[in-house]
Structure formats: structure tokens, C-alpha cells
């Protein structure tokens, strides 16, 4: 959230921590660059880098990943999904396979994209 101008990875903890406890799942909270120093689509690039890091480096299966965002973060999530669908990215530097979609995406109070 934060309209791309405020907020931090810690600002979502009040709802993220209970969600992880209820679902018995781990969570990664992403600190993306804020405006006006950085503008879209830089934040989408950053979100894609985190997502592919989960897949490539941490070897997580996309079928085990749920993306959650609120406000501007929800819009960022939708923009990331759009990018994965419209412009398939290579899963690795060797050009192997496209990045799979996550199991689920949950948006709360998203902006229009």
C-alpha cells in the first residue's frame, strides 16, 4: 500500500503475521522503491525479481506461492500478473521455460490498472 509514495515492508505486518499463523505458511514482505524517485514500471521489475528469486534461488514451486497485496501493493500484484501473462519472462538466464503463475493472488482495495 501507500500509493507508491509511503509505507514499507513492515507496514503490512499487522495483518500479515496473523495470516501466516492462521495458514501455517511463511511470508515474504517486499520493500519496493517509492515515488517520486522511482516510477512505474520499476516497482513491477522489482516484484518480478523477488518472485523469480523465490522460484530460482529458493527453489519454491509456483503452486505453493500465494501473492497478497493491498492498495498500491494490490495493484502492483495485478501488474506483475499481467506482465507474466502478456510478456512471458524466461525462468533463468539460460532461457529455460517461462515463469509460471503463482497458485493464487489475493488483492485488497486494489487500484484500477
PAZAPA-4460 file (N, C-alpha, C; in steps of 0.05 Angstrom, whole numbers, plus 32768, in hexadecimal, padded with zeros to 4 digits):
% residues 113
    n_x    n_y    n_z   ca_x   ca_y   ca_z    c_x    c_y    c_z   seq   type   mol
   8010   7FE8   8000   8000   8000   8000   8011   8019   8000     1      X     A
   8005   802F   8006   8014   8048   8009   8016   8059   7FF0     2      X     A
   8005   8053   7FDC   8004   8063   7FC4   801F   8066   7FB5     3      X     A
   8030   8053   7FB9   804B   8053   7FAD   805D   8069   7FB8     4      X     A
   8053   8078   7FCC   8063   808E   7FD6   806A   808B   7FF4     5      X     A
   805D   8079   8002   8063   8075   801E   805F   8058   8025     6      X     A
   8065   8051   803D   8062   8036   8046   807D   8027   8044     7      X     A
   807C   800F   8050   8094   7FFE   8050   808C   7FE1   8051     8      X     A
   80A0   7FD0   804F   809A   7FB3   8051   808F   7FAC   806D     9      X     A
   8095   7FBC   8081   808C   7FB8   809C   806F   7FC1   80A0    10      X     A
   8065   7FD3   808F   804B   7FDE   8094   8034   7FCA   8091    11      X     A
   8039   7FB4   8084   8024   7FA0   8080   8024   7F8A   8096    12      X     A
   8038   7F8C   80A8   803B   7F77   80BC   8022   7F73   80CE    13      X     A
   8013   7F88   80D5   7FFC   7F83   80E6   7FE7   7F70   80DA    14      X     A
   7FE4   7F6E   80C0   7FD2   7F5A   80B5   7FE1   7F42   80A9    15      X     A
   7FFA   7F46   80A2   8009   7F30   8097   8010   7F1A   80AB    16      X     A
   8019   7F22   80C3   8021   7F0F   80D7   800A   7EFD   80E0    17      X     A
   7FF2   7F08   80E6   7FDC   7EF6   80ED   7FD4   7EE3   80D6    18      X     A
   7FD6   7EED   80BD   7FD0   7EDD   80A6   7FE3   7EC5   80A4    19      X     A
   7FFD   7EC9   80A9   8010   7EB4   80A8   800B   7EA0   80BE    20      X     A
   8004   7EA9   80D5   7FFE   7E97   80EB   7FE5   7E87   80E6    21      X     A
   7FD1   7E93   80DB   7FB7   7E85   80D5   7FBB   7E70   80BF    22      X     A
   7FCB   7E76   80AB   7FCF   7E64   8094   7FE7   7E51   8098    23      X     A
   7FF7   7E56   80AC   8010   7E47   80B0   8022   7E48   8098    24      X     A
   8024   7E60   808C   8034   7E65   8075   8049   7E7A   807B    25      X     A
   805F   7E7A   806C   8073   7E8F   806F   806B   7EA7   805E    26      X     A
   8078   7EBD   8063   8072   7ED6   8053   808C   7EE5   804D    27      X     A
   808B   7EF3   8037   80A0   7F05   802F   8092   7F20   802A    28      X     A
   809B   7F35   8037   8090   7F4F   8033   80A4   7F5F   8022    29      X     A
   809B   7F6B   800D   80AC   7F77   7FF9   80AE   7F96   7FFD    30      X     A
   80C6   7FA0   7FFF   80CB   7FBD   8001   80D1   7FC6   7FE4    31      X     A
   80BD   7FD2   7FD7   80C2   7FDC   7FBC   80C9   7FFA   7FBD    32      X     A
   80D6   8004   7FA8   80DD   8020   7FA7   80C5   8032   7FA6    33      X     A
   80C8   804A   7FB2   80B2   805C   7FB4   80B5   8074   7FA1    34      X     A
   809E   8080   7F9A   809E   8098   7F89   80A3   80B0   7F9C    35      X     A
   80AD   80C6   7F93   80B1   80CD   7F76   80CC   80C5   7F6C    36      X     A
   80DD   80BA   7F7D   80F8   80B3   7F73   80F7   809D   7F5E    37      X     A
   80E4   808B   7F60   80E2   8075   7F4E   80C4   8074   7F45    38      X     A
   80BF   806E   7F2C   80A4   806C   7F22   809F   8051   7F15    39      X     A
   8086   804B   7F12   807F   8033   7F04   808B   8033   7EE8    40      X     A
   8095   801E   7EDD   8091   8002   7EE6   80A8   7FF7   7EF7    41      X     A
   80B9   8008   7F02   80D0   7FFE   7F13   80C6   7FEC   7F29    42      X     A
   80B0   7FF3   7F36   80A6   7FE2   7F4C   809D   7FC7   7F42    43      X     A
   8093   7FC5   7F2A   808B   7FAC   7F1E   80A4   7F9B   7F19    44      X     A
   80B9   7FA8   7F0F   80D2   7F9A   7F0B   80DD   7F8E   7F25    45      X     A
   80DB   7F9E   7F3A   80E4   7F95   7F55   80D4   7F7E   7F5F    46      X     A
   80B9   7F7F   7F5B   80A8   7F69   7F64   80AE   7F50   7F54    47      X     A
   80B3   7F53   7F3B   80BA   7F3C   7F2A   80D5   7F30   7F33    48      X     A
   80E8   7F40   7F3A   8102   7F36   7F44   80FE   7F26   7F5E    49      X     A
   80ED   7F30   7F70   80E8   7F21   7F89   80DA   7F06   7F83    50      X     A
   80C6   7F07   7F71   80B8   7EEF   7F6B   80CA   7EDA   7F5E    51      X     A
   80DA   7EE2   7F4B   80EC   7ECF   7F3E   8102   7EC6   7F51    52      X     A
   810A   7ED6   7F64   811D   7ECE   7F79   8111   7EB7   7F89    53      X     A
   80F7   7EB9   7F90   80EA   7EA4   7F9F   80EA   7E8A   7F8F    54      X     A
   80E5   7E8C   7F75   80E4   7E75   7F64   8100   7E69   7F5E    55      X     A
   8113   7E7A   7F56   812D   7E71   7F4E   8141   7E6B   7F64    56      X     A
   8143   7E7E   7F77   8157   7E7C   7F8C   814D   7E6B   7FA3    57      X     A
   8135   7E70   7FAC   812A   7E62   7FC3   811C   7E48   7FBA    58      X     A
   811A   7E44   7FA0   810E   7E2C   7F94   80F2   7E26   7F9E    59      X     A
   80E2   7E3C   7FA1   80C6   7E39   7FA9   80B6   7E32   7F90    60      X     A
   80A2   7E22   7F94   8090   7E1C   7F7E   807B   7E32   7F7C    61      X     A
   8075   7E3A   7F64   8060   7E4F   7F60   8045   7E45   7F6B    62      X     A
   8041   7E2B   7F6B   8028   7E21   7F75   8026   7E23   7F93    63      X     A
   803B   7E2C   7FA0   803B   7E30   7FBD   803D   7E4D   7FC5    64      X     A
   803B   7E5F   7FB0   803E   7E7C   7FB5   8023   7E8A   7FB2    65      X     A
   801C   7E99   7FC7   8004   7EAA   7FC7   800E   7EC7   7FC9    66      X     A
   8007   7ED8   7FB6   800F   7EF4   7FB7   7FF8   7F04   7FC3    67      X     A
   7FFE   7F16   7FD5   7FEA   7F26   7FE3   7FF3   7F43   7FE3    68      X     A
   7FE1   7F55   7FDD   7FE8   7F72   7FDD   7FCF   7F82   7FE4    69      X     A
   7FD5   7F9A   7FF0   7FBF   7FAC   7FF6   7FC5   7FC7   7FEA    70      X     A
   7FB0   7FD5   7FE2   7FB2   7FF0   7FD7   7FC5   7FF1   7FBF    71      X     A
   7FDA   8002   7FC0   7FED   8003   7FAA   7FFB   7FE8   7FA7    72      X     A
   8000   7FDA   7FBD   800C   7FC0   7FBC   7FFB   7FAC   7FAD    73      X     A
   7FE0   7FAE   7FB0   7FCE   7F9D   7FA1   7FCF   7FA3   7F83    74      X     A
   7FD1   7FBC   7F7D   7FD3   7FC4   7F60   7FEE   7FBA   7F55    75      X     A
   8003   7FBC   7F65   801D   7FB2   7F5D   801B   7F94   7F57    76      X     A
   800D   7F86   7F68   800A   7F69   7F65   7FFB   7F63   7F4A    77      X     A
   7FE6   7F72   7F44   7FD8   7F6E   7F2B   7FE9   7F75   7F13    78      X     A
   7FF9   7F8A   7F15   800B   7F91   7EFF   8020   7F7B   7EFB    79      X     A
   802A   7F6F   7F11   803C   7F59   7F0E   802F   7F41   7F00    80      X     A
   8017   7F3A   7F08   8009   7F24   7EFB   8004   7F2A   7EDD    81      X     A
   7FFD   7F43   7ED7   7FF9   7F4B   7EBB   8013   7F47   7EAC    82      X     A
   802A   7F4F   7EB7   8043   7F4D   7EA9   804A   7F2F   7EA5    83      X     A
   8045   7F1E   7EB8   804A   7F02   7EB5   8039   7EF5   7E9F    84      X     A
   8021   7EFF   7E9C   800F   7EF4   7E88   8015   7F00   7E6C    85      X     A
   8019   7F1A   7E6B   801C   7F27   7E51   8038   7F25   7E45    86      X     A
   804C   7F25   7E56   8068   7F25   7E4D   8077   7F0F   7E5D    87      X     A
   8073   7EF6   7E55   8080   7EE1   7E65   809E   7EE6   7E67    88      X     A
   80A7   7EE5   7E80   80C3   7EE9   7E86   80D1   7ECD   7E87    89      X     A
   80EA   7ECD   7E80   80FA   7EB4   7E82   80FE   7EAE   7E9F    90      X     A
   80FB   7E95   7EA6   80FF   7E8D   7EC2   811B   7E90   7ECC    91      X     A
   812E   7E8F   7EB9   814A   7E91   7EC1   815A   7E9F   7EAB    92      X     A
   8173   7EA5   7EB0   8184   7EB3   7E9D   8189   7EA2   7E84    93      X     A
   8186   7E88   7E87   818B   7E76   7E70   8173   7E74   7E5D    94      X     A
   815E   7E82   7E64   8146   7E83   7E53   8134   7E6B   7E56    95      X     A
   8137   7E5D   7E6D   8127   7E45   7E72   810B   7E4B   7E7C    96      X     A
   80F7   7E44   7E6D   80DB   7E46   7E76   80D2   7E62   7E7F    97      X     A
   80B8   7E67   7E7E   80AE   7E80   7E87   80A7   7E7F   7EA5    98      X     A
   80A5   7E96   7EB1   809F   7E97   7ECE   8082   7E8F   7ED2    99      X     A
   807E   7E7B   7EE3   8062   7E72   7EE7   8053   7E85   7EF9   100      X     A
   8039   7E85   7EF6   8028   7E96   7F07   8026   7E8A   7F23   101      X     A
   8022   7E9B   7F37   801F   7E91   7F52   8005   7E82   7F55   102      X     A
   8003   7E72   7F6A   7FEA   7E63   7F6F   7FD2   7E76   7F72   103      X     A
   7FD7   7E8D   7F7F   7FC0   7E9E   7F85   7FCA   7EBB   7F89   104      X     A
   7FB8   7ECD   7F84   7FBE   7EEA   7F89   7FA6   7EF5   7F98   105      X     A
   7FAC   7F03   7FAE   7F97   7F10   7FBE   7F9C   7F2E   7FBF   106      X     A
   7F88   7F3D   7FB7   7F8B   7F5A   7FB7   7F76   7F66   7FCA   107      X     A
   7F7F   7F7B   7FD8   7F6D   7F89   7FEB   7F6F   7FA7   7FE4   108      X     A
   7F58   7FB2   7FDD   7F56   7FCF   7FD6   7F69   7FD7   7FC0   109      X     A
   7F6A   7FC8   7FAB   7F7C   7FCE   7F95   7F73   7FE6   7F86   110      X     A
   7F86   7FF4   7F79   7F81   800A   7F67   7F7A   7FFE   7F4C   111      X     A
   7F6E   800E   7F3B   7F69   8005   7F20   7F84   8004   7F11   112      X     A
   7F88   7FEF   7F01   7FA1   7FEC   7EF2   7F9A   7FEA   7ED5   113      X     A
***
